[in-house]
Amino acid sequence: MNGLTHLLIGYVFGLLFLKIYNAQNPAVFIIFVGLAALMPDIDNSKSTVGNKIKIIGWLFKHRGFFHTLWAALMFSVLAYAFSKEIAIAVLVGYTSHLLSDSLTPMGVRPLWPISKKKLKLVK
C-alpha cells in the first residue's frame, strides 16, 4: 500500500474512533492519527515518511520491528508524554496501518520476535 492509502484508512479509523472516544480536540486527534498511520513505513526508505529519514530504512528491514504491536505501543507511550489523547490517536493510527497491511498477501508479524506467525487477512 502507498502512503495515501494508509493515510485515508487511518482517517477512517480515526473518525470511527471519534464516535466512541470524545476527544477534547478532534482536529489534533485526527492529525496525529494520520501521522501515526504513516509511521510504520519509516523502515522503507522509499515511503512517504521513510524517505525523510533514510537511515532507518538502511538499519531496519521493512515490515520488521516497525510493523509490530510493540512499535505501536512504544510510539504510543512516547506520545503519552505529551497527552493521553495524542497517545490514543497514535495507537489508533498505527494499528490501522498494521491492519491494512494485514490485508496484503505479504501480511505482517504483529508479535515479532516472540512469534513469527504472520497475520494475513487475505490469501
Buried (B, 14 or more C-beta within 10 A) or exposed (E): BEBEEBBBBBBBBBEEBBEEBEBEEBEBBBBBBBBBBBBBBBBBBEBBBBBEEEEBBEEBEBBBBBBBBBBBBBBBEEBBEEBEBBBBBBBBBBBBBBBBBBBEEEBBBBEBEEEEEBBBEEE
